[in-house]
Amino acid sequence: MESPNRPDVAAMRAYADELRDMFREIQDQGPELYAQARKVQITETSRDGLVSVTVSARGELVRLDLDPRIYRRPDARHLADAITDTAQRATAKAQQRVLEIFEPVVPRAELQAHLDGDIDAVLEQLANRMEGNG
């Protein structure tokens, strides 16, 4: 009889098998997927059309373009907010694209938790899988 405080051994074995298969897929497809992910660049334009931001897969700023019409309305706070909002939207889209690229070999929720740095979610997913609930 299983103790409620001990993980289900059969579930742990099944999860280990799943991890092994996932690892093999990543080994086989990983270099190509990694190359695709590294090439991701997303360009987003502000709602007013005056700011254009391009970010990499990691959300790093690659390019910032400001339409000269911004000088017609010299509002530094508005410009800063437009740049920030546009960069955040571009970063979110870049992250989604990376998730799409790796989805064939890594479950989306797991990769999302890793990208978000959400250690609690990663550990909860691991515990659930080990208990056969994943």
VEXVOKOL-112511 format. One line per field, with one value per residue (C-alpha): residue in one letter; x, y, z. Coordinates in Angstrom, 2 decimals. Last residue first. Layout:
N
code (A|...) .
east (X|...) .
north (Y|...) .
up (Z|...) .
//
This chain:
134
code (G|N|G|E|M|R|N|A|L|Q|E|L|V|A|D|I|D|G|D|L|H|A|Q|L|E|A|R|P|V|V|P|E|F|I|E|L|V|R|Q|Q|A|K|A|T|A|R|Q|A|T|D|T|I|A|D|A|L|H|R|A|D|P|R|R|Y|I|R|P|D|L|D|L|R|V|L|E|G|R|A|S|V|T|V|S|V|L|G|D|R|S|T|E|T|I|Q|V|K|R|A|Q|A|Y|L|E|P|G|Q|D|Q|I|E|R|F|M|D|R|L|E|D|A|Y|A|R|M|A|A|V|D|P|R|N|P|S|E|M) .
east (0.54|-1.20|0.94|2.51|5.85|4.03|2.29|5.56|7.34|4.48|4.49|8.27|8.07|5.11|6.95|10.12|8.32|11.28|8.82|10.75|10.80|7.07|6.36|8.50|6.50|3.15|4.08|5.11|8.57|9.27|6.64|6.06|9.60|8.84|5.44|6.93|9.59|6.84|4.94|8.08|8.53|4.89|5.30|8.50|6.79|3.92|6.39|8.41|5.27|4.10|7.51|8.00|4.48|4.90|8.18|6.62|3.60|5.84|8.10|5.22|6.50|3.56|4.72|8.10|6.60|5.91|9.53|8.50|10.65|12.36|13.87|15.89|17.23|15.87|16.25|13.02|14.78|13.63|14.91|13.06|12.04|10.24|8.33|7.01|4.81|1.94|-0.45|-1.00|2.72|4.26|5.62|8.54|9.39|12.73|13.14|16.37|17.62|14.40|14.89|18.49|17.38|14.69|17.23|19.75|17.07|15.38|17.28|18.61|15.28|13.47|15.81|15.28|11.51|11.73|13.87|11.52|8.52|10.30|11.17|7.54|6.38|8.89|7.75|4.12|4.94|6.77|3.83|5.42|5.51|3.49|0.17|1.89|1.31|0.00) .
north (15.31|13.73|10.60|11.57|12.30|14.40|16.44|17.00|18.16|20.48|21.95|22.41|24.27|26.35|27.35|28.14|30.65|32.02|33.13|31.26|28.14|28.35|28.88|25.85|23.67|25.01|24.53|20.89|20.50|18.67|19.84|23.05|24.33|26.64|27.68|28.61|30.70|32.50|33.19|34.70|36.95|38.05|38.94|40.84|42.83|43.75|44.83|46.88|48.66|49.44|50.77|52.88|54.32|55.04|56.85|58.88|59.82|60.85|62.90|64.90|67.12|66.72|67.76|66.23|62.72|63.36|62.42|58.73|57.00|53.73|51.42|48.37|45.20|45.60|42.35|40.41|37.07|36.06|39.41|42.72|45.26|48.43|50.93|54.15|56.75|54.51|55.80|52.28|51.67|49.40|45.92|44.18|40.65|38.98|35.24|34.00|32.44|30.41|28.90|27.94|26.40|24.43|23.11|22.18|20.66|18.31|15.10|15.94|17.52|14.42|12.22|14.40|14.18|10.38|10.29|12.70|10.52|7.41|9.22|10.32|6.73|5.59|8.29|7.33|3.69|4.72|6.81|9.48|8.98|11.07|9.31|5.96|3.43|0.00) .
up (-15.04|-12.04|-11.78|-8.47|-10.13|-12.72|-10.03|-8.15|-11.32|-12.26|-8.73|-8.86|-12.19|-10.97|-7.77|-9.73|-11.96|-13.91|-16.57|-19.25|-17.06|-16.34|-20.04|-20.92|-18.58|-19.74|-23.41|-23.07|-24.62|-27.90|-30.42|-28.40|-28.94|-31.88|-30.56|-27.17|-28.95|-30.88|-27.67|-26.14|-29.16|-28.92|-25.24|-26.02|-28.77|-26.43|-23.74|-26.21|-27.44|-23.92|-22.87|-26.01|-25.79|-22.07|-22.70|-25.52|-23.41|-20.50|-22.81|-24.27|-27.08|-29.47|-32.93|-32.11|-32.25|-35.96|-36.67|-36.32|-33.77|-34.58|-31.96|-32.93|-31.37|-27.84|-25.97|-25.50|-25.31|-28.80|-30.06|-30.02|-32.65|-31.57|-33.70|-32.21|-33.93|-35.03|-32.36|-31.00|-30.97|-33.58|-32.90|-34.51|-33.49|-34.04|-33.78|-35.34|-32.09|-31.86|-35.32|-34.53|-31.24|-33.03|-35.54|-32.83|-30.62|-33.08|-32.37|-28.90|-27.96|-29.16|-27.12|-24.05|-24.46|-24.67|-21.51|-19.75|-20.64|-19.39|-16.14|-15.84|-16.26|-13.67|-11.23|-11.83|-11.11|-7.91|-6.62|-4.46|-0.71|1.78|1.13|1.78|-0.95|0.00) .
//
